[in-house]
Amino acid sequence: MSAADALFDELMALRSERRLPPVGQWHPDRVGTIDIRIAPDGTWYHEGEPIRRQPLVDLFATILRKDPDGYALVTPAEKLLIEVEDAPFLATDVEVRGQGADQQLLFTTNVGDIVLADESHPVLVEGTPEAPRPYLEVRDGLRALIGRSVYYRLADLAEEDADGWWLTSAGARFRLS
């Protein structure tokens, strides 16, 4: 079995266990670029064509890292820079448990991440009031753009006070407006 096959098997095993590879510990000498682009709608492209195999996209997402020089797919042997047009992930669903201060917001992304919004995984809104860009911090500087339908659900859950509209999840408050 080749080293690439062994690495693939290891990554698949980690994925099935819902553990992520330790990409923050990998600092390969070999650095380059690859023609992979992630569009604002969460679609991954390779050489201009959409990657149609979702398990492959999900696998790539587990080895994605944000570095000072950009987004990269990282393995112990190599680091390949890619283009990310907005956020690398898309929050496609949210489940809500509880109300008020006890509320918990559990997001699902287009690549299978399940993230509880909390102090370590905040909901952030950038842009303008006319064109808000809501995000969820997924892990290690990687964000998910919150999809429109999910954002509308969050807007329904928001509570207003003198400072604007707020969401609460896992004891943390997030400004929605």
C-alpha positions as CSV (number, residue, x, y, z in Angstrom):
1,M,0.0,0.0,0.0
2,S,1.4,3.4,-0.9
3,A,1.8,6.3,1.5
4,A,-1.1,8.2,-0.2
5,D,-3.4,5.2,0.2
6,A,-2.4,4.8,3.8
7,L,-3.1,8.5,4.4
8,F,-6.4,8.2,2.7
9,D,-7.4,5.2,4.8
10,E,-6.3,7.1,7.9
11,L,-8.4,10.2,7.0
12,M,-11.4,8.1,6.2
13,A,-11.1,6.3,9.6
14,L,-10.9,9.6,11.4
15,R,-13.9,10.9,9.4
16,S,-16.0,7.9,10.4
17,E,-15.1,8.5,14.0
18,R,-16.0,12.2,13.6
19,R,-12.5,13.1,14.7
20,L,-10.6,15.6,12.6
21,P,-7.0,15.1,11.5
22,P,-4.5,17.2,13.5
23,V,-3.8,19.6,10.6
24,G,-2.6,22.3,13.0
25,Q,0.4,20.0,13.9
26,W,1.3,19.3,10.2
27,H,4.0,21.6,8.8
28,P,5.1,20.0,5.5
29,D,8.1,21.3,3.6
30,R,6.4,20.8,0.3
31,V,4.1,23.8,-0.4
32,G,2.2,24.6,-3.6
33,T,-1.1,25.5,-5.1
34,I,-4.0,23.4,-6.6
35,D,-6.8,24.6,-8.8
36,I,-9.5,24.2,-6.2
37,R,-12.0,27.0,-5.5
38,I,-14.8,27.2,-3.0
39,A,-17.7,29.4,-4.2
40,P,-19.8,31.5,-1.9
41,D,-22.6,29.0,-2.1
42,G,-20.3,26.2,-0.7
43,T,-19.7,24.5,-4.0
44,W,-16.2,23.1,-4.4
45,Y,-14.6,23.3,-7.9
46,H,-11.5,21.6,-9.3
47,E,-10.1,23.0,-12.6
48,G,-13.4,24.9,-13.1
49,E,-15.7,21.9,-12.7
50,P,-17.8,21.2,-9.7
51,I,-16.7,18.4,-7.5
52,R,-19.7,16.1,-7.6
53,R,-18.6,13.5,-5.1
54,Q,-19.8,14.8,-1.7
55,P,-17.7,12.3,0.2
56,L,-14.6,13.7,-1.5
57,V,-15.6,17.3,-0.6
58,D,-16.3,16.2,3.0
59,L,-12.9,14.6,3.1
60,F,-11.1,17.7,1.8
61,A,-13.0,19.8,4.3
62,T,-11.3,17.7,7.2
63,I,-7.8,18.7,6.0
64,L,-8.7,22.4,5.3
65,R,-6.8,25.0,7.3
66,K,-6.6,28.7,7.3
67,D,-3.1,30.1,7.4
68,P,-1.7,33.6,7.1
69,D,-0.9,32.9,3.5
70,G,-4.5,31.7,2.8
71,Y,-6.6,28.6,2.9
72,A,-4.8,25.3,2.3
73,L,-5.4,21.6,2.1
74,V,-2.8,20.1,4.4
75,T,-1.4,16.6,4.9
76,P,1.8,15.6,6.7
77,A,3.5,15.5,3.2
78,E,2.2,18.6,1.5
79,K,0.3,21.9,1.8
80,L,-1.7,23.0,-1.2
81,L,-3.2,26.5,-1.3
82,I,-6.7,26.9,-2.6
83,E,-9.1,29.8,-3.3
84,V,-12.0,30.5,-1.0
85,E,-14.3,33.2,-2.3
86,D,-16.1,33.9,0.9
87,A,-16.3,31.3,3.7
88,P,-15.2,27.7,3.1
89,F,-18.4,26.2,4.5
90,L,-22.2,26.8,4.4
91,A,-24.4,26.4,7.5
92,T,-27.4,24.6,6.0
93,D,-29.5,23.8,9.0
94,V,-30.0,24.8,12.7
95,E,-31.7,22.9,15.5
96,V,-32.9,24.7,18.5
97,R,-33.2,23.4,22.0
98,G,-34.5,25.4,25.0
99,Q,-35.5,29.0,25.2
100,G,-34.1,32.3,26.5
101,A,-30.8,32.0,28.5
102,D,-31.0,28.1,28.2
103,Q,-31.3,28.1,24.4
104,Q,-28.8,26.1,22.3
105,L,-28.3,26.5,18.6
106,L,-26.9,23.4,16.9
107,F,-25.8,24.1,13.3
108,T,-25.1,21.6,10.5
109,T,-22.8,22.5,7.6
110,N,-22.7,21.3,4.0
111,V,-19.6,19.2,4.8
112,G,-21.1,17.4,7.8
113,D,-19.8,19.5,10.7
114,I,-22.1,19.8,13.6
115,V,-21.4,22.9,15.7
116,L,-23.0,24.3,18.8
117,A,-22.9,28.1,18.8
118,D,-21.1,29.2,22.0
119,E,-18.3,31.5,23.0
120,S,-15.8,29.5,21.0
121,H,-18.1,29.2,18.0
122,P,-19.8,32.6,17.7
123,V,-22.4,33.7,15.3
124,L,-21.1,36.9,13.6
125,V,-22.9,39.3,11.2
126,E,-20.8,41.4,8.8
127,G,-21.8,43.5,5.9
128,T,-24.5,46.2,6.0
129,P,-28.1,46.2,7.4
130,E,-29.3,46.0,3.9
131,A,-27.0,43.1,3.0
132,P,-26.1,41.2,6.1
133,R,-23.5,38.4,5.9
134,P,-24.0,36.0,8.8
135,Y,-21.3,33.5,9.7
136,L,-20.6,30.8,12.2
137,E,-17.1,30.1,13.5
138,V,-16.7,26.3,12.9
139,R,-13.1,25.7,13.9
140,D,-9.7,27.2,13.9
141,G,-10.6,30.3,11.9
142,L,-12.8,28.4,9.4
143,R,-16.2,29.9,9.1
144,A,-19.5,28.8,7.6
145,L,-21.7,31.3,5.8
146,I,-25.2,30.9,7.3
147,G,-27.6,30.1,4.6
148,R,-30.5,32.4,3.9
149,S,-33.3,30.1,5.2
150,V,-31.2,29.4,8.4
151,Y,-30.7,33.1,8.9
152,Y,-34.4,33.7,8.7
153,R,-35.0,31.1,11.4
154,L,-32.4,32.8,13.5
155,A,-34.1,36.2,12.9
156,D,-37.3,34.6,14.3
157,L,-35.5,33.5,17.4
158,A,-33.8,36.9,18.0
159,E,-34.8,39.0,20.9
160,E,-34.7,42.8,20.9
161,D,-33.3,45.1,23.6
162,A,-32.1,48.7,23.6
163,D,-28.9,47.7,21.8
164,G,-30.5,45.8,18.9
165,W,-31.4,42.2,18.1
166,W,-29.6,39.3,19.9
167,L,-29.4,35.5,19.8
168,T,-28.5,33.4,22.8
169,S,-26.9,30.0,22.6
170,A,-25.1,27.9,25.3
171,G,-25.0,31.0,27.6
172,A,-23.4,33.3,25.0
173,R,-25.1,36.3,23.3
174,F,-24.6,37.2,19.6
175,R,-25.5,40.4,18.0
176,L,-27.7,39.8,15.0
177,S,-28.3,43.4,13.9
